[in-house]
Amino acid sequence: MLSDPGSGNALGATMVEALTAALLEPPTPSTRAVVLSGTGRHFCTGAHLGELAAGAAATFEQRLAEANHLGRLYAAVLRSPLLTVAAVHGSAFGGGAGLAAACDLVIADPAARIQFSEVRLGFIPALISVFLPRRVATSALARLFLDPSPLSAADAVTAGLVDEIAADPLVRACERAEAAARTSAATAVAATKRLLLDLTLPDLEDRLALAARRNAAQRGEDECQRGVAHFLSTRAFRDWLEP
């Protein structure tokens, strides 16, 4: 559960650490699935822009450590031996949309919105670009990244980012997880997931490491720092966080 509604469940340091630790915890024999959902208005609004702005004077090494921290979260989702299901409501932006897309199944509320708006802030979708091609063709990713606009849940299904639309995505996600637990062998699920990851991203850690360096370098650009600071001052940002 993403539980920081005051930030729109943004991927701040504390959130990333807690999620990573939970995903890396060895599952009990009776645990068969992981359901990711968010409290408050949104699933996850992406990078914690307040922390990015506060770290404007950070060194490259500090920014790299933060990027690697986030990369470990994505790797933990992708490498989980359990079925992973994202229940998306409200907004899933940037890294939050990537967090959902790293899951095996994505179920969205009909009113959910998904967007990759990094370039509008002077940022880049570095880490999520490593694994999003498992869901979305490279040509489509170029459009989603370089000409970003919010996708409706229906458009996200067409794009390959969402698997199913449900009026209550959390209830539906739990139903899908329960059904999978009844009908699929746990060892076979884990082995199949390892196989698919080995076939599509055999060098996952190397790619995430490269992407983390690109992430850290771009965060040091004046354009990125100005873009984040400007967005934090806008009404659009405040509207995100209104209860």
PARO-103751 format. One line per 10 residues: their letters; for each residue x, y, z of C-alpha. Coordinates in steps of 0.02 Angstrom, whole numbers, plus 50000, padded with zeros to 5 digits. Each point is the difference from the previous one (the first is absolute). Last residue first. Layout:
// residues N
A> X/Y/Z  ... $
//
This chain:
// residues 243
PELWDRFART> 49594/50806/49976  50095/50129/49898  50168/49929/49948  49983/49998/49812  49916/50170/50000  50154/50075/50082  50109/49940/49857  49882/50070/49868  49991/50164/50096  50183/50028/49965 $
SLFHAVGRQC> 50146/50031/50119  50064/49821/50002  49997/50004/49809  50120/50147/49996  50124/49920/50119  49999/49838/49901  50027/50090/49835  50138/50112/50070  50095/49850/50068  49979/49905/49838 $
EDEGRQAANR> 50056/50145/49892  50149/50032/50113  50063/49823/49966  50055/49899/50153  49844/49892/49995  50050/49951/49824  50165/49924/50060  49918/49900/50139  49870/49925/49884  50130/49958/49867 $
RAALALRDEL> 50106/49915/50134  49847/49905/50063  49962/49944/49823  50173/49921/49985  49977/49909/50166  49825/49945/49951  50068/49927/49839  50139/49907/50090  49876/49932/50129  49878/49939/49867 $
DPLTLDLLLR> 50129/49912/49891  49894/49847/49959  49853/50117/49964  49879/49918/49878  50048/49817/50004  50064/49997/50179  49845/50096/50057  49884/49877/49912  50091/49850/50072  50004/50071/50176 $
KTAAVATAAS> 49813/50034/49991  49968/49825/49937  50102/49925/50142  49906/50101/50132  49830/49956/49928  50050/49817/49984  50059/49994/50181  49836/50076/50059  49889/49881/49901  49853/50090/49922 $
TRAAAEAREC> 49812/49979/50022  49959/50048/50179  50136/50132/50021  49955/50074/49831  49819/50017/50052  50051/50087/50162  50112/50123/49908  49864/50038/49872  49873/50028/50138  50122/50111/50096 $
ARVLPDAAIE> 50029/50104/49844  49812/50013/49972  49972/50066/50176  50143/50124/49978  49941/50053/49827  49824/50045/50056  49905/50050/49842  50115/49888/49899  50107/50025/49844  50120/49862/49948 $
DVLGATVADA> 50175/49974/49932  50071/50176/50011  50161/50063/49921  49975/49912/49833  49964/50158/49900  49821/49947/49966  49973/49967/50186  50077/50171/50038  49877/50079/49879  49855/49923/50098 $
ASLPSPDLFL> 50073/50057/50166  50015/50176/49931  50173/50056/49947  50068/50166/50058  50107/50092/49872  50184/49980/49963  50077/50039/49831  50177/49935/50027  49968/49858/50123  49835/49928/49937 $
RALASTAVRR> 50049/50028/49819  50170/49919/50020  49920/49860/50099  49886/49960/49854  50149/49974/49885  50087/49894/50133  49851/49884/50014  49915/49997/50171  49990/49863/50130  50173/49922/50014 $
PLFVSILAPI> 50063/50163/49923  49956/50080/50170  50147/49911/50082  50152/50112/49977  49900/50156/49956  49940/50001/50180  50174/50046/50061  50031/50145/49882  49835/50091/49979  50091/50167/49977 $
FGLRVESFQI> 49984/50168/50092  49980/50177/49933  49829/50008/50082  49907/49980/49835  50120/49858/49958  49940/49902/50152  49815/49999/49956  49971/49813/49981  49813/49991/50027  49865/49882/50062 $
RAAPDAIVLD> 49827/50057/50054  49872/49896/50095  49814/50036/49974  49954/49822/49948  50098/49933/50150  50151/49899/49949  50060/49820/50010  50182/49966/49958  50064/49821/49997  50178/49934/50007 $
CAAALGAGGG> 50066/50156/50085  50138/50110/49927  49864/50101/49914  49931/50057/50168  50170/50063/50058  50028/50082/49831  49837/50096/50016  50062/50058/50170  50170/50044/49926  49914/50121/49883 $
FASGHVAAVT> 49819/50023/50048  49868/49881/50066  49854/50113/50046  49832/49956/50075  49984/49813/50020  50117/49856/49960  49994/49826/50076  50168/49923/49955  50017/49809/50004  50159/49903/50031 $
LLPSRLVAAY> 50000/49808/49988  50136/49942/50117  50182/49958/49960  50039/50187/50008  50138/50042/49875  49908/50139/49910  49936/50079/50159  50170/49989/50086  50086/50069/49845  49884/50151/50002 $
LRGLHNAEAL> 50041/50032/50182  50186/49977/49970  49993/50132/49863  49926/50123/50125  50151/49981/50115  50114/50008/49848  49925/50171/49960  50028/50060/50178  50181/49940/49998  50027/50086/49833 $
RQEFTAAAGA> 49933/50164/50067  50122/49990/50145  50145/49957/49884  49954/50143/49883  50007/50120/50147  49843/50071/50077  49963/50186/49979  49827/49973/49927  49959/49874/50136  49855/50098/50073 $
ALEGLHAGTC> 49923/50012/49827  50011/49812/49973  49931/49969/50175  49851/50112/49964  49978/49918/49831  49975/49828/50075  50009/49902/49838  49839/49923/49938  49821/50050/50038  49956/49830/50073 $
FHRGTGSLVV> 49830/49914/50017  49907/50161/50032  49860/50077/50102  50041/49926/50170  50085/49833/50030  50091/49906/49863  49997/49822/49937  50127/49861/49967  49936/49821/50014  50130/49864/50030 $
ARTSPTPPEL> 49960/49817/49967  50021/49822/50062  50037/50012/50185  49961/49832/50083  50180/49938/49995  50058/50163/50082  50083/50126/49887  50181/50051/50027  50000/50190/50032  50070/50082/49844 $
LAATLAEVMT> 49833/50077/49952  49972/50073/50174  50176/50072/50008  49981/50080/49829  49833/50076/50045  50066/50073/50163  50159/50071/49922  49907/50078/49854  49871/50081/50114  50134/50070/50116 $
AGLANGSGPD> 50103/50070/49856  49854/50081/49911  49902/49913/49863  49843/50107/50008  49846/49930/50085  49907/50159/49949  50113/50093/50121  49870/50014/50140  49936/49828/49951  50156/49915/50067 $
SLM> 49948/49819/50019  50044/49896/49847  49934/49829/50049 $
//
